Amino acid sequence: MKRREFLKTGAAGVAAIAAAPGGPAWAQSTTMRLHQFLPPPAVVPSKILKPWGERLAAATDGALNIQHFDAMSLGGRPPELFDQARDGVVDLSMTLTGYTPGRFSRSEVFELPFMMTNPVATGLAYQQMIEEDFQQSEFSDVKILAGWVHGPGVLHSIDPITRLEDMAGKTMRGPTRVINKMLAELGAEPVGLPVPAIPEAISKGVVNGTVIPWEVTSALRLSELVGNHTEFNGTEALYTATIILAMNKSQYEALPDELREVLDAESGANLARFASQVMWDQDAPARATAVDAGNNIIQLDEAEVARWKAAAEPVTAAWIQEMEDKGIDGQALIDRAKALIAENSA
Protein backbone atom coordinates (compact mmCIF):
# COMPACT_ATOMS: atom_id res chain seq x y z
CA MET A 1 0.00 0.00 0.00
CA LYS A 2 1.63 3.25 -1.13
CA ARG A 3 1.85 5.91 1.53
CA ARG A 4 0.99 9.45 0.54
CA GLU A 5 1.28 12.66 2.52
CA PHE A 6 -2.20 13.94 3.34
CA LEU A 7 -1.35 15.72 6.61
CA LYS A 8 -2.94 19.16 6.84
CA THR A 9 -4.65 20.92 9.73
CA GLY A 10 -6.92 23.85 10.18
CA ALA A 11 -4.29 25.75 12.16
CA ALA A 12 -3.78 28.41 9.52
CA GLY A 13 -7.49 29.11 9.31
CA VAL A 14 -7.83 29.25 13.07
CA ALA A 15 -4.85 31.61 13.32
CA ALA A 16 -6.49 33.86 10.76
CA ILE A 17 -9.69 33.95 12.81
CA ALA A 18 -7.80 34.83 15.98
CA ALA A 19 -5.55 37.44 14.33
CA ALA A 20 -8.19 39.17 12.21
CA PRO A 21 -8.86 42.86 12.96
CA GLY A 22 -11.59 43.02 15.52
CA GLY A 23 -11.06 39.30 16.16
CA PRO A 24 -12.79 37.66 19.09
CA ALA A 25 -12.10 38.70 22.63
CA TRP A 26 -12.26 35.48 24.60
CA ALA A 27 -14.78 36.66 27.17
CA GLN A 28 -15.49 33.17 28.47
CA SER A 29 -13.15 30.31 29.31
CA THR A 30 -14.24 26.70 28.97
CA THR A 31 -12.55 23.50 30.14
CA MET A 32 -13.85 20.21 28.81
CA ARG A 33 -13.11 16.69 30.06
CA LEU A 34 -12.13 14.11 27.43
CA HIS A 35 -12.33 10.45 28.45
CA GLN A 36 -10.87 7.53 26.49
CA PHE A 37 -9.69 3.94 26.93
CA LEU A 38 -6.06 3.88 25.76
CA PRO A 39 -3.03 4.28 28.06
CA PRO A 40 -1.24 7.67 27.97
CA PRO A 41 1.73 6.50 25.81
CA ALA A 42 -0.54 5.17 23.04
CA VAL A 43 -0.56 7.02 19.74
CA VAL A 44 -4.12 8.37 19.87
CA PRO A 45 -3.87 10.17 23.22
CA SER A 46 -0.22 11.22 22.97
CA LYS A 47 0.08 12.18 19.31
CA ILE A 48 -3.48 13.05 18.27
CA LEU A 49 -5.80 14.10 21.08
CA LYS A 50 -3.30 16.02 23.21
CA PRO A 51 -1.79 17.96 20.27
CA TRP A 52 -5.34 18.71 19.12
CA GLY A 53 -6.17 20.07 22.56
CA GLU A 54 -3.00 22.16 22.53
CA ARG A 55 -4.01 23.69 19.20
CA LEU A 56 -7.40 24.63 20.62
CA ALA A 57 -5.80 26.28 23.63
CA ALA A 58 -3.24 28.14 21.50
CA ALA A 59 -5.84 29.39 19.03
CA THR A 60 -8.03 30.76 21.82
CA ASP A 61 -5.28 32.16 24.08
CA GLY A 62 -6.18 29.53 26.65
CA ALA A 63 -9.92 30.14 26.58
CA LEU A 64 -10.73 26.63 25.33
CA ASN A 65 -8.98 23.84 27.21
CA ILE A 66 -9.16 20.05 27.16
CA GLN A 67 -8.52 17.95 30.26
CA HIS A 68 -7.41 14.47 29.25
CA PHE A 69 -8.45 11.39 31.21
CA ASP A 70 -6.79 8.27 29.78
CA ALA A 71 -7.24 4.55 30.35
CA MET A 72 -10.84 4.84 31.65
CA SER A 73 -9.57 6.81 34.65
CA LEU A 74 -13.01 8.38 35.20
CA GLY A 75 -14.58 4.94 35.54
CA GLY A 76 -16.75 2.68 33.45
CA ARG A 77 -15.83 0.36 30.61
CA PRO A 78 -14.87 1.21 27.00
CA PRO A 79 -18.34 0.28 25.62
CA GLU A 80 -19.82 2.97 27.91
CA LEU A 81 -17.78 5.87 26.54
CA PHE A 82 -20.27 6.98 23.91
CA ASP A 83 -23.07 7.16 26.46
CA GLN A 84 -20.84 9.02 28.90
CA ALA A 85 -20.54 11.83 26.35
CA ARG A 86 -24.22 11.61 25.41
CA ASP A 87 -25.36 11.80 29.03
CA GLY A 88 -22.95 14.57 30.07
CA VAL A 89 -20.93 12.38 32.43
CA VAL A 90 -17.98 13.74 30.41
CA ASP A 91 -17.84 16.45 27.77
CA LEU A 92 -16.00 14.40 25.15
CA SER A 93 -15.12 10.77 24.58
CA MET A 94 -13.02 8.90 22.06
CA THR A 95 -14.10 5.36 21.28
CA LEU A 96 -14.53 2.68 18.62
CA THR A 97 -18.06 2.51 17.32
CA GLY A 98 -17.77 -1.27 17.25
CA TYR A 99 -17.43 -1.46 21.03
CA THR A 100 -21.25 -1.32 21.13
CA PRO A 101 -22.12 -4.12 18.67
CA GLY A 102 -24.89 -3.41 16.19
CA ARG A 103 -25.64 0.06 17.52
CA PHE A 104 -23.93 2.08 14.80
CA SER A 105 -24.86 -0.03 11.81
CA ARG A 106 -24.04 2.51 9.10
CA SER A 107 -20.48 3.04 10.36
CA GLU A 108 -19.86 -0.70 9.97
CA VAL A 109 -19.58 -0.24 6.20
CA PHE A 110 -15.96 0.86 6.67
CA GLU A 111 -15.16 -2.24 8.75
CA LEU A 112 -16.15 -4.72 6.06
CA PRO A 113 -13.32 -7.03 4.94
CA PHE A 114 -10.88 -5.51 2.45
CA MET A 115 -12.86 -2.25 2.21
CA MET A 116 -10.00 0.07 3.09
CA THR A 117 -7.35 0.91 0.52
CA ASN A 118 -5.78 3.92 2.22
CA PRO A 119 -6.38 4.97 5.85
CA VAL A 120 -6.34 8.72 5.24
CA ALA A 121 -8.65 8.53 2.23
CA THR A 122 -10.88 6.14 4.20
CA GLY A 123 -10.88 8.39 7.27
CA LEU A 124 -11.91 11.35 5.14
CA ALA A 125 -14.62 9.25 3.48
CA TYR A 126 -15.94 8.27 6.92
CA GLN A 127 -15.99 11.91 8.02
CA GLN A 128 -17.87 12.89 4.87
CA MET A 129 -20.49 10.21 5.42
CA ILE A 130 -20.87 11.34 9.03
CA GLU A 131 -21.60 14.85 7.78
CA GLU A 132 -23.90 13.63 4.98
CA ASP A 133 -25.90 11.08 6.94
CA PHE A 134 -24.57 9.47 10.10
CA GLN A 135 -24.65 12.61 12.29
CA GLN A 136 -28.38 12.93 11.67
CA SER A 137 -29.12 9.22 11.90
CA GLU A 138 -27.06 7.04 14.22
CA PHE A 139 -25.20 9.87 16.01
CA SER A 140 -28.09 12.27 16.54
CA ASP A 141 -27.71 12.17 20.35
CA VAL A 142 -24.21 13.71 20.28
CA LYS A 143 -22.05 16.02 18.21
CA ILE A 144 -19.37 14.04 16.34
CA LEU A 145 -16.31 16.25 16.14
CA ALA A 146 -14.49 13.79 13.88
CA GLY A 147 -14.48 10.21 12.69
CA TRP A 148 -11.44 8.39 11.33
CA VAL A 149 -9.84 4.95 10.90
CA HIS A 150 -6.52 3.34 11.74
CA GLY A 151 -3.94 1.83 9.42
CA PRO A 152 -4.05 -1.66 7.90
CA GLY A 153 -5.12 -4.38 10.29
CA VAL A 154 -2.47 -7.04 10.94
CA LEU A 155 -2.63 -10.54 12.46
CA HIS A 156 -0.37 -10.98 15.52
CA SER A 157 -0.16 -14.57 16.73
CA ILE A 158 1.74 -17.00 18.91
CA ASP A 159 1.91 -19.55 16.07
CA PRO A 160 2.79 -18.48 12.51
CA ILE A 161 -0.10 -17.87 10.10
CA THR A 162 1.23 -18.29 6.59
CA ARG A 163 -1.93 -19.39 4.77
CA LEU A 164 -5.68 -19.37 5.24
CA GLU A 165 -5.74 -22.91 6.63
CA ASP A 166 -3.57 -21.82 9.58
CA MET A 167 -6.52 -19.88 11.01
CA ALA A 168 -8.42 -23.10 11.73
CA GLY A 169 -8.77 -23.67 15.45
CA LYS A 170 -7.07 -20.39 16.42
CA THR A 171 -8.76 -18.28 19.09
CA MET A 172 -8.35 -14.71 17.84
CA ARG A 173 -9.29 -11.44 19.53
CA GLY A 174 -11.26 -9.02 17.39
CA PRO A 175 -12.43 -5.47 18.18
CA THR A 176 -15.91 -5.33 16.65
CA ARG A 177 -18.91 -7.38 15.57
CA VAL A 178 -18.12 -7.19 11.85
CA ILE A 179 -14.44 -8.02 12.29
CA ASN A 180 -15.28 -10.96 14.57
CA LYS A 181 -17.63 -12.29 11.89
CA MET A 182 -14.78 -12.01 9.42
CA LEU A 183 -12.47 -13.97 11.74
CA ALA A 184 -15.10 -16.70 12.02
CA GLU A 185 -15.45 -16.93 8.23
CA LEU A 186 -11.68 -17.23 7.99
CA GLY A 187 -11.77 -20.28 10.27
CA ALA A 188 -10.85 -18.83 13.66
CA GLU A 189 -12.83 -18.70 16.87
CA PRO A 190 -13.34 -14.97 17.53
CA VAL A 191 -13.27 -13.37 20.97
CA GLY A 192 -14.44 -9.78 21.28
CA LEU A 193 -12.20 -7.71 23.55
CA PRO A 194 -11.28 -4.03 23.84
CA VAL A 195 -7.65 -3.04 23.31
CA PRO A 196 -6.61 -2.83 27.00
CA ALA A 197 -7.61 -6.48 27.57
CA ILE A 198 -5.29 -7.90 24.87
CA PRO A 199 -2.04 -8.43 26.85
CA GLU A 200 -3.72 -10.32 29.69
CA ALA A 201 -5.80 -12.41 27.29
CA ILE A 202 -2.69 -13.51 25.39
CA SER A 203 -0.61 -14.04 28.55
CA LYS A 204 -3.27 -16.27 30.09
CA GLY A 205 -3.89 -18.23 26.89
CA VAL A 206 -7.43 -16.96 26.48
CA VAL A 207 -6.58 -16.10 22.88
CA ASN A 208 -3.85 -17.31 20.51
CA GLY A 209 -3.51 -13.93 18.87
CA THR A 210 -5.20 -10.71 17.86
CA VAL A 211 -5.92 -8.45 14.95
CA ILE A 212 -4.74 -4.90 15.50
CA PRO A 213 -2.84 -2.22 13.56
CA TRP A 214 0.90 -1.98 14.12
CA GLU A 215 0.78 1.39 15.87
CA VAL A 216 -1.10 0.06 18.91
CA THR A 217 1.38 -2.76 19.52
CA SER A 218 4.06 -0.56 21.09
CA ALA A 219 1.88 0.66 23.98
CA LEU A 220 0.74 -2.94 24.60
CA ARG A 221 4.30 -4.36 24.29
CA LEU A 222 2.71 -6.92 22.02
CA SER A 223 5.98 -7.87 20.30
CA GLU A 224 7.08 -9.38 23.61
CA LEU A 225 3.95 -11.52 23.86
CA VAL A 226 3.75 -12.98 20.34
CA GLY A 227 6.46 -13.82 17.84
CA ASN A 228 4.55 -13.83 14.56
CA HIS A 229 2.94 -11.05 12.56
CA THR A 230 1.03 -11.59 9.30
CA GLU A 231 0.67 -8.74 6.78
CA PHE A 232 -1.47 -8.62 3.63
CA ASN A 233 0.10 -7.41 0.40
CA GLY A 234 -2.10 -5.72 -2.16
CA THR A 235 -4.16 -2.58 -2.48
CA GLU A 236 -6.78 -3.41 0.18
CA ALA A 237 -6.21 -3.97 3.89
CA LEU A 238 -7.62 -6.94 5.78
CA TYR A 239 -9.75 -4.56 7.85
CA THR A 240 -9.88 -1.28 9.73
CA ALA A 241 -12.06 0.02 12.57
CA THR A 242 -14.04 3.24 12.88
CA ILE A 243 -13.09 5.70 15.61
CA ILE A 244 -15.08 8.72 16.77
CA LEU A 245 -14.55 11.75 18.96
CA ALA A 246 -18.01 12.49 20.39
CA MET A 247 -19.07 15.62 22.28
CA ASN A 248 -22.05 16.17 24.52
CA LYS A 249 -24.60 17.91 22.32
CA SER A 250 -25.77 20.45 24.91
CA GLN A 251 -22.18 21.36 25.79
CA TYR A 252 -21.39 21.90 22.11
CA GLU A 253 -24.43 24.10 21.56
CA ALA A 254 -23.71 26.09 24.73
CA LEU A 255 -20.22 27.12 23.61
CA PRO A 256 -19.82 30.80 22.75
CA ASP A 257 -19.91 31.29 18.99
CA GLU A 258 -16.26 32.30 18.76
CA LEU A 259 -15.07 29.22 20.65
CA ARG A 260 -17.32 26.90 18.65
CA GLU A 261 -15.92 28.42 15.45
CA VAL A 262 -12.39 27.51 16.52
CA LEU A 263 -13.47 24.04 17.66
CA ASP A 264 -15.15 23.40 14.30
CA ALA A 265 -12.11 24.61 12.35
CA GLU A 266 -9.80 22.23 14.24
CA SER A 267 -12.22 19.30 14.00
CA GLY A 268 -14.16 17.73 11.13
CA ALA A 269 -12.14 16.81 8.05
CA ASN A 270 -9.00 18.46 9.41
CA LEU A 271 -8.96 16.24 12.49
CA ALA A 272 -10.02 13.15 10.51
CA ARG A 273 -7.12 13.68 8.09
CA PHE A 274 -4.62 14.44 10.85
CA ALA A 275 -5.63 11.49 13.05
CA SER A 276 -5.64 8.93 10.23
CA GLN A 277 -2.27 10.12 8.97
CA VAL A 278 -0.65 10.04 12.41
CA MET A 279 -1.91 6.53 13.13
CA TRP A 280 -0.68 5.36 9.73
CA ASP A 281 2.70 7.00 10.20
CA GLN A 282 3.16 5.31 13.56
CA ASP A 283 2.77 1.84 12.06
CA ALA A 284 6.37 1.92 10.80
CA PRO A 285 8.24 2.46 14.11
CA ALA A 286 6.03 -0.09 15.87
CA ARG A 287 6.74 -2.63 13.13
CA ALA A 288 10.46 -1.88 13.46
CA THR A 289 10.25 -2.82 17.14
CA ALA A 290 9.02 -6.29 16.18
CA VAL A 291 11.75 -6.63 13.56
CA ASP A 292 14.42 -5.57 16.08
CA ALA A 293 13.07 -8.17 18.50
CA GLY A 294 13.70 -10.86 15.90
CA ASN A 295 10.02 -11.63 15.42
CA ASN A 296 8.73 -13.39 12.31
CA ILE A 297 7.12 -10.98 9.82
CA ILE A 298 5.00 -12.94 7.34
CA GLN A 299 3.85 -11.23 4.15
CA LEU A 300 1.09 -12.97 2.25
CA ASP A 301 1.39 -12.63 -1.52
CA GLU A 302 -1.46 -11.48 -3.75
CA ALA A 303 -2.51 -15.01 -4.67
CA GLU A 304 -2.87 -15.98 -1.02
CA VAL A 305 -4.61 -12.71 -0.17
CA ALA A 306 -7.13 -13.46 -2.94
CA ARG A 307 -8.05 -16.67 -1.10
CA TRP A 308 -8.70 -14.71 2.11
CA LYS A 309 -10.85 -12.21 0.20
CA ALA A 310 -12.96 -15.01 -1.23
CA ALA A 311 -13.35 -16.62 2.19
CA ALA A 312 -14.47 -13.30 3.71
CA GLU A 313 -17.08 -12.48 1.03
CA PRO A 314 -20.00 -13.97 3.03
CA VAL A 315 -19.45 -11.31 5.71
CA THR A 316 -20.31 -8.52 3.29
CA ALA A 317 -23.28 -10.40 1.83
CA ALA A 318 -24.68 -11.08 5.31
CA TRP A 319 -24.17 -7.46 6.35
CA ILE A 320 -26.10 -6.18 3.32
CA GLN A 321 -29.00 -8.47 4.27
CA GLU A 322 -28.87 -7.33 7.91
CA MET A 323 -29.02 -3.71 6.80
CA GLU A 324 -31.96 -4.46 4.54
CA ASP A 325 -33.77 -6.02 7.52
CA LYS A 326 -33.22 -2.73 9.38
CA GLY A 327 -34.52 -0.66 6.48
CA ILE A 328 -31.04 0.53 5.49
CA ASP A 329 -29.68 0.25 1.95
CA GLY A 330 -26.39 -1.48 2.71
CA GLN A 331 -25.29 -1.76 -0.91
CA ALA A 332 -25.77 1.99 -1.35
CA LEU A 333 -23.58 2.61 1.70
CA ILE A 334 -20.88 0.34 0.26
CA ASP A 335 -21.03 2.08 -3.11
CA ARG A 336 -20.85 5.54 -1.51
CA ALA A 337 -17.98 4.55 0.80
CA LYS A 338 -15.96 3.10 -2.07
CA ALA A 339 -16.60 6.15 -4.24
CA LEU A 340 -15.45 8.55 -1.52
CA ILE A 341 -12.37 6.47 -0.73
CA ALA A 342 -11.42 6.53 -4.41
CA GLU A 343 -12.13 10.26 -4.65
CA ASN A 344 -9.99 11.04 -1.59
CA SER A 345 -7.19 8.79 -2.85
CA ALA A 346 -6.93 10.69 -6.15
CORRA-V434590 format. One record per pair of residues at least 6 apart in sequence whose C-alpha atoms are under 7 Angstrom apart, sorted by sequence separation. I is the first residue (numbers start at 0). GAP is how many residues later the second one is. D is the distance in Angstrom with one decimal. If there is no record, write none. Layout:
i=(I & I)
gap=(GAP & GAP)
d=(D & D)
This chain:
i=(16 & 17 & 39 & 56 & 83 & 84 & 109 & 115 & 160 & 173 & 182 & 183 & 200 & 201 & 216 & 231 & 322 & 323 & 56 & 84 & 96 & 182 & 201 & 322 & 55 & 56 & 84 & 55 & 134 & 179 & 319 & 81 & 319 & 52 & 80 & 179 & 52 & 81 & 80 & 171 & 173 & 175 & 170 & 171 & 172 & 173 & 174 & 168 & 169 & 170 & 171 & 172 & 173 & 174 & 126 & 166 & 167 & 168 & 169 & 170 & 171 & 172 & 173 & 174 & 78 & 126 & 166 & 167 & 168 & 170 & 172 & 78 & 125 & 126 & 166 & 198 & 125 & 163 & 198 & 122 & 123 & 122 & 122 & 121 & 39 & 118 & 38 & 118 & 33 & 37 & 38 & 118 & 29 & 30 & 31 & 32 & 33 & 34 & 35 & 36 & 37 & 25 & 28 & 29 & 30 & 31 & 32 & 33 & 34 & 35 & 36 & 103 & 172 & 27 & 28 & 29 & 30 & 31 & 32 & 33 & 34 & 35 & 36 & 171 & 30 & 35 & 170 & 171 & 172 & 173 & 25 & 34 & 170 & 171 & 172 & 173 & 169 & 170 & 171 & 172 & 17 & 36 & 14 & 13 & 157 & 156 & 157 & 156 & 155 & 156 & 155 & 34 & 85 & 154 & 155 & 33 & 85 & 154 & 32 & 33 & 34 & 35 & 153 & 154 & 32 & 33 & 34 & 35 & 152 & 153 & 31 & 32 & 33 & 34 & 35 & 152 & 153 & 152 & 153 & 151 & 150 & 149 & 214 & 111 & 232 & 110 & 214 & 222 & 227 & 228 & 229 & 230 & 231 & 232 & 110 & 157 & 159 & 214 & 217 & 226 & 227 & 228 & 229 & 230 & 231 & 232 & 233 & 112 & 156 & 157 & 158 & 160 & 213 & 216 & 226 & 227 & 228 & 229 & 230 & 232 & 107 & 155 & 156 & 157 & 156 & 214 & 155 & 156 & 213 & 155 & 213 & 231 & 154 & 155 & 100 & 153 & 154 & 100 & 153 & 154 & 97 & 98 & 153 & 97 & 97 & 152 & 151 & 152 & 151 & 152 & 151 & 152 & 151 & 150 & 149 & 148 & 149 & 148 & 148 & 147 & 148 & 146 & 147 & 146 & 147 & 146 & 145 & 146 & 145 & 143 & 144 & 143 & 144 & 143 & 144 & 142 & 143 & 141 & 142 & 141 & 142 & 141 & 142 & 141 & 140 & 5 & 116 & 116 & 115 & 116 & 114 & 115 & 145 & 113 & 144 & 145 & 113 & 115 & 144 & 145 & 113 & 114 & 115 & 147 & 112 & 113 & 145 & 146 & 185 & 112 & 145 & 149 & 184 & 185 & 111 & 147 & 148 & 184 & 110 & 147 & 150 & 110 & 149 & 150 & 110 & 149 & 181 & 110 & 109 & 181 & 180 & 106 & 161 & 161 & 126 & 162 & 126 & 163 & 96 & 123 & 126 & 95 & 96 & 95 & 96 & 94 & 95 & 123 & 94 & 122 & 123 & 93 & 94 & 122 & 93 & 92 & 93 & 91 & 92 & 119 & 122 & 91 & 92 & 91 & 90 & 91 & 119 & 90 & 118 & 119 & 37 & 87 & 90 & 84 & 118 & 84 & 85 & 84 & 81 & 42 & 41 & 41 & 40 & 63 & 112 & 111 & 55 & 124 & 124 & 124 & 121 & 120 & 120 & 108 & 120 & 108 & 47 & 0 & 0 & 23 & 42 & 13 & 13 & 9 & 10 & 9 & 8 & 9 & 8 & 7 & 8 & 8 & 6 & 7 & 5 & 6 & 6 & 5)
gap=(6 & 6 & 6 & 6 & 6 & 6 & 6 & 6 & 6 & 6 & 6 & 6 & 6 & 6 & 6 & 6 & 6 & 6 & 7 & 7 & 7 & 7 & 7 & 7 & 8 & 8 & 8 & 9 & 9 & 10 & 10 & 11 & 11 & 12 & 12 & 12 & 13 & 13 & 14 & 16 & 16 & 16 & 17 & 17 & 17 & 17 & 17 & 18 & 18 & 18 & 18 & 18 & 18 & 18 & 19 & 19 & 19 & 19 & 19 & 19 & 19 & 19 & 19 & 19 & 20 & 20 & 20 & 20 & 20 & 20 & 20 & 21 & 21 & 21 & 21 & 21 & 22 & 22 & 23 & 24 & 24 & 25 & 26 & 27 & 30 & 30 & 31 & 31 & 32 & 32 & 32 & 32 & 33 & 33 & 33 & 33 & 33 & 33 & 33 & 33 & 33 & 34 & 34 & 34 & 34 & 34 & 34 & 34 & 34 & 34 & 34 & 34 & 34 & 35 & 35 & 35 & 35 & 35 & 35 & 35 & 35 & 35 & 35 & 35 & 36 & 36 & 36 & 36 & 36 & 36 & 37 & 37 & 37 & 37 & 37 & 37 & 38 & 38 & 38 & 38 & 41 & 41 & 44 & 45 & 50 & 51 & 51 & 52 & 53 & 53 & 54 & 55 & 55 & 55 & 55 & 56 & 56 & 56 & 57 & 57 & 57 & 57 & 57 & 57 & 58 & 58 & 58 & 58 & 58 & 58 & 59 & 59 & 59 & 59 & 59 & 59 & 59 & 60 & 60 & 61 & 62 & 63 & 64 & 66 & 66 & 67 & 67 & 67 & 67 & 67 & 67 & 67 & 67 & 67 & 68 & 68 & 68 & 68 & 68 & 68 & 68 & 68 & 68 & 68 & 68 & 68 & 68 & 69 & 69 & 69 & 69 & 69 & 69 & 69 & 69 & 69 & 69 & 69 & 69 & 69 & 70 & 70 & 70 & 70 & 71 & 71 & 72 & 72 & 72 & 73 & 73 & 73 & 74 & 74 & 75 & 75 & 75 & 76 & 76 & 76 & 77 & 77 & 77 & 78 & 79 & 84 & 85 & 85 & 86 & 86 & 87 & 87 & 88 & 89 & 90 & 91 & 91 & 92 & 93 & 94 & 94 & 95 & 95 & 96 & 96 & 97 & 98 & 98 & 99 & 100 & 100 & 101 & 101 & 102 & 102 & 103 & 103 & 104 & 104 & 105 & 105 & 106 & 106 & 107 & 108 & 114 & 118 & 119 & 120 & 120 & 121 & 121 & 121 & 122 & 122 & 122 & 123 & 123 & 123 & 123 & 124 & 124 & 124 & 124 & 125 & 125 & 125 & 125 & 125 & 126 & 126 & 126 & 126 & 126 & 127 & 127 & 127 & 127 & 128 & 128 & 128 & 129 & 129 & 129 & 130 & 130 & 130 & 131 & 132 & 133 & 134 & 135 & 136 & 138 & 141 & 141 & 142 & 144 & 145 & 145 & 145 & 146 & 146 & 147 & 147 & 148 & 148 & 148 & 149 & 149 & 149 & 150 & 150 & 150 & 151 & 152 & 152 & 153 & 153 & 153 & 153 & 154 & 154 & 155 & 156 & 156 & 156 & 157 & 157 & 157 & 158 & 160 & 160 & 161 & 161 & 162 & 162 & 163 & 164 & 172 & 174 & 177 & 178 & 195 & 199 & 204 & 207 & 212 & 215 & 216 & 219 & 220 & 223 & 224 & 224 & 225 & 227 & 233 & 234 & 234 & 236 & 248 & 251 & 255 & 255 & 256 & 257 & 260 & 261 & 262 & 262 & 265 & 266 & 266 & 267 & 267 & 270 & 271)
d=(6.5 & 6.5 & 6.2 & 6.4 & 5.7 & 5.5 & 7.0 & 6.2 & 6.8 & 5.3 & 7.0 & 6.0 & 5.8 & 6.3 & 6.9 & 6.7 & 6.3 & 6.6 & 5.2 & 5.4 & 6.4 & 5.9 & 6.6 & 5.4 & 6.1 & 5.4 & 5.8 & 6.8 & 6.8 & 5.4 & 4.7 & 6.4 & 6.2 & 6.6 & 5.9 & 6.9 & 5.5 & 6.9 & 6.4 & 6.4 & 6.3 & 6.6 & 5.8 & 6.1 & 5.7 & 6.0 & 5.7 & 6.9 & 4.9 & 4.6 & 5.0 & 4.6 & 5.1 & 5.8 & 6.3 & 6.5 & 4.6 & 5.6 & 6.0 & 5.9 & 6.0 & 5.7 & 6.4 & 6.0 & 5.0 & 5.2 & 5.3 & 5.3 & 6.6 & 6.9 & 6.2 & 5.6 & 6.3 & 6.6 & 5.2 & 6.6 & 6.3 & 6.9 & 6.9 & 6.8 & 6.9 & 4.1 & 5.1 & 6.9 & 5.9 & 6.1 & 5.7 & 6.1 & 6.6 & 6.0 & 4.8 & 5.4 & 6.0 & 6.0 & 6.3 & 5.9 & 6.0 & 6.4 & 6.6 & 5.9 & 4.8 & 6.9 & 4.2 & 5.1 & 4.6 & 5.0 & 4.8 & 5.1 & 4.8 & 5.3 & 4.3 & 5.9 & 6.3 & 6.6 & 5.9 & 6.2 & 5.7 & 6.0 & 6.2 & 5.9 & 6.1 & 6.1 & 4.9 & 5.5 & 6.9 & 5.8 & 4.9 & 5.8 & 6.3 & 6.3 & 6.2 & 6.6 & 5.2 & 5.0 & 4.5 & 5.9 & 6.1 & 6.8 & 5.1 & 6.4 & 6.5 & 5.9 & 6.2 & 6.3 & 5.8 & 6.0 & 6.1 & 4.0 & 5.5 & 6.5 & 5.4 & 6.8 & 6.2 & 6.0 & 6.1 & 6.6 & 5.5 & 4.6 & 5.7 & 6.2 & 6.3 & 5.7 & 5.5 & 6.7 & 5.3 & 4.5 & 4.8 & 5.1 & 6.2 & 5.5 & 5.6 & 6.1 & 5.3 & 6.6 & 6.5 & 5.3 & 5.5 & 4.5 & 6.9 & 5.8 & 5.9 & 6.9 & 6.4 & 6.6 & 6.5 & 6.6 & 5.1 & 5.4 & 6.0 & 6.3 & 6.1 & 6.1 & 5.9 & 5.9 & 6.8 & 4.7 & 5.4 & 4.3 & 5.6 & 4.8 & 4.8 & 5.0 & 4.6 & 4.8 & 5.2 & 5.7 & 6.0 & 6.9 & 5.6 & 5.8 & 6.5 & 6.4 & 4.7 & 6.5 & 6.0 & 6.1 & 5.9 & 5.9 & 6.2 & 6.0 & 7.0 & 6.7 & 6.8 & 6.1 & 5.2 & 5.5 & 5.8 & 6.3 & 5.7 & 4.4 & 6.0 & 6.4 & 5.6 & 6.4 & 6.6 & 6.9 & 4.9 & 5.5 & 6.0 & 6.8 & 6.9 & 6.0 & 5.5 & 4.5 & 6.4 & 6.5 & 5.1 & 5.8 & 6.7 & 5.2 & 6.4 & 5.7 & 6.1 & 6.7 & 6.1 & 6.3 & 6.5 & 5.7 & 4.9 & 6.0 & 5.8 & 7.0 & 5.3 & 5.6 & 6.5 & 4.4 & 5.9 & 6.5 & 5.5 & 6.8 & 5.6 & 5.9 & 5.9 & 4.5 & 6.8 & 5.8 & 6.2 & 6.3 & 5.1 & 5.8 & 6.3 & 5.4 & 5.2 & 4.7 & 6.8 & 6.9 & 5.6 & 4.4 & 5.6 & 6.0 & 6.5 & 5.6 & 6.0 & 5.1 & 5.5 & 4.8 & 5.1 & 6.6 & 5.6 & 7.0 & 4.9 & 6.8 & 6.8 & 5.0 & 5.8 & 5.6 & 6.2 & 5.8 & 6.1 & 5.2 & 5.6 & 5.9 & 6.4 & 6.5 & 6.7 & 6.8 & 5.8 & 5.9 & 6.0 & 5.9 & 6.3 & 5.5 & 5.8 & 4.8 & 5.4 & 6.5 & 5.9 & 7.0 & 6.9 & 6.0 & 6.5 & 6.9 & 6.6 & 6.9 & 6.8 & 6.8 & 6.2 & 6.4 & 6.0 & 6.2 & 6.6 & 5.8 & 6.2 & 4.5 & 6.9 & 5.8 & 6.3 & 6.0 & 5.7 & 5.8 & 6.1 & 5.7 & 6.8 & 6.5 & 4.5 & 5.7 & 6.4 & 6.9 & 5.4 & 5.8 & 6.0 & 5.5 & 6.7 & 4.4 & 5.7 & 6.3 & 5.1 & 5.3 & 6.0 & 5.7 & 6.8 & 5.8 & 6.8 & 6.5 & 6.9 & 5.8 & 5.1 & 4.9 & 6.9 & 7.0 & 6.6 & 5.2 & 6.1 & 6.9 & 6.5 & 6.3 & 6.8 & 6.4 & 5.1 & 5.5 & 5.2 & 5.2 & 4.8 & 6.7 & 5.3 & 6.1 & 5.9 & 6.5 & 5.5 & 6.4 & 6.8 & 6.0 & 6.4 & 5.7 & 6.9 & 5.2 & 7.0 & 5.8 & 5.0 & 6.6 & 6.9 & 6.6 & 6.3 & 6.4 & 6.8 & 5.5 & 6.1 & 6.8)
